[in-house]
Amino acid sequence: MNERRVTAAGAALLLCSAAVLLGMAATPAQAAEVSFATHCVPPAGIDPVDGTTKVEITAPATAKVGDTVDVVWKFVQAASKNPDIIDLPANSVQPSGVLKAAGAQTSDIAMQGPRQNPAIPKGAAMVLSDMKGTLKLTAPGEVTLTPDAYTVNAMSTDTKCTPKETVQKAATIEVTAGGGGSSSTTPGPTTSTSQSATPTPSSSASATASASASPSDGTGQTDFTGKEVQVPYACKTPIGDKNATSPVQINAKKNGGSFDLTVQFKKSVMNSPADIPKDSVKPSMEVVLGGADKGTVHVEGPTNSSAIKSGDPIEIPDLTGTYKPGASGSSTLSPGVLTIKALGTTTTCTPVKSEVSLTLDTSQQANGASGGTSSSGGSSSGGSSGSGGLAETGSGDHGALKALGLVAGTAILLGAAVFTFMPRRNTR
C-alpha cells in the first residue's frame, strides 16, 4: 500500500515537473523597460519636440531556427504630447515603427499598432496602442531586439520620432538549431495588419519593408504583404488639373497559379461639401507589372454603399482584382493610373513616378497578363480595411485640421463635389 502511495506521489511529481518545464518553454521574455532620448518632428507649423520614449518589448525567450515569432512593442511613454491645439478624438491615432534585430541575425522588423486610442485632450500625453510584428528566425544563437524610429499618425498628419542616443536592447531570444530553417540570413519584415503598413518612419524601414514573395520556395506561403509607397499623382479633373500624393500598398494572396490582389490607399480619405447619392462613386486602378512580366492588372472597388452628406468623409475602399502571371520569374507590381468616376464625371490620376510595392515569384499561366491586361477585378462589398494615414494635403481651410498644422493638400474636383485628400478616420 505504501509503495503504491510512493509511486503515485512520484508520478504526480513528474507530471508537475513536466508541466513546469513546458510552461517555462512557452514563457515570453521578461522585457525590461527601455528609455531613450527622442527627437520628434510634428507636422508643418508645429515646433519639434525633444522628449523621452519608454517602451517594453515582449518576445519568446527561446525558439528554434525556422520559427516565426510574434513580437510586441508596448509604449509605456511616448516622447511627445498632443499639441495644445485641438482635442484628438478616440481611435484617431496610429503608431508604426521599426524594431532592430541583431546578433545571430540582423533584420529590421516593421511594427504597427491599430488606430485605437481614447480621446486625448490637447496638451495631454499621447496614448498609443501596442505595435506588433513578426520575425522569422534563420540562424542559431542570441537574437537581440532594440527599438528604433517610430511614427505617430494622427488625423492624417505624421509625427516622426527618432532616437537621439544609442538605444539599449529590450529583449533577447535564444535560438536553437533544428526545425528546418531557411537558408536566408536576413528575412524581410512582415506585419500583422491589413494594412500595413503605415508610412515607414526611417530609411532603414523603407529599405527592408519591400515585400518579396516566393510562392514556390516550399514554405507554403500564400499571403504576401507589399511595401507602402508614396505615389505622387497628376490628376485631370473635369474642371482642371490637380496634384495629390497618397501612400499606396499592394498585397497578394496566392490562388492556384494566380494571385488575388488588394490595393489599399492607406491615407486617402475624401471630404465632400456636396451631398452624394448612393452608388455614385466608383474607383479603379491599373496595377503596372514589371520584371519578368509585362502589362497591367485591373483592380476596382465597390461604389459607395450609402448616401454621403456634405462634409462627411469619403474613403477610397480596397481595390481588388486577379493577377494571372504571363511569365515565369520575379515579377513586380506598382501602383498605376487611378480612375475615379463620380456624379457622371471621370477624374484620371496618373503617377508622376511610382515605386514597386510588391515582388512575386511567378509561374506563367495560360492567357496570362504578359504584354496585356489581367482584368478580373472588382468587388461589390465593403470599404477599405486599411488603417490610417493620409495623402499629403495642401490648401483649404478645414477648421480644426488647419489648426493642427495641416497645410492641407490637393483638392480633386469631381463635378459639383470637391474632394480633398485628408486623413482617414475610423467611423463608428
DAQUIHU-V647176 format. One record per run of one state. SS is the DSSP state (@ for helix, = for strand, . for the rest). FROM is the first residue (numbers start at 1). LEN is the number of residues. If there is no record, write none. Layout:
<<SS	FROM	LEN> <SS	FROM	LEN>>
This chain:
<<.	1	1> <@	2	25> <.	27	1> <=	28	1> <.	29	5> <=	34	8> <.	42	7> <=	49	10> <.	59	1> <=	60	1> <.	61	1> <=	62	3> <.	65	3> <=	68	10> <.	78	3> <=	81	1> <.	82	6> <=	88	1> <.	89	4> <=	93	11> <.	104	3> <=	107	7> <.	114	6> <=	120	1> <.	121	4> <=	125	1> <.	126	5> <=	131	6> <.	137	4> <=	141	14> <.	155	2> <=	157	7> <.	164	7> <=	171	6> <.	177	13> <=	190	1> <.	191	12> <@	203	7> <.	210	1> <=	211	4> <.	215	8> <=	223	2> <.	225	4> <=	229	9> <.	238	2> <=	240	16> <.	256	2> <=	258	8> <.	266	3> <=	269	3> <.	272	4> <=	276	1> <.	277	4> <=	281	11> <.	292	3> <=	295	6> <.	301	7> <=	308	1> <.	309	4> <=	313	3> <.	316	3> <=	319	6> <.	325	4> <=	329	6> <.	335	3> <=	338	5> <.	343	2> <=	345	9> <.	354	2> <=	356	7> <.	363	9> <=	372	3> <.	375	1> <=	376	2> <.	378	14> <=	392	1> <.	393	1> <=	394	1> <.	395	5> <@	400	4> <.	404	5> <=	409	1> <.	410	1> <=	411	4> <.	415	2> <=	417	6> <.	423	6>>
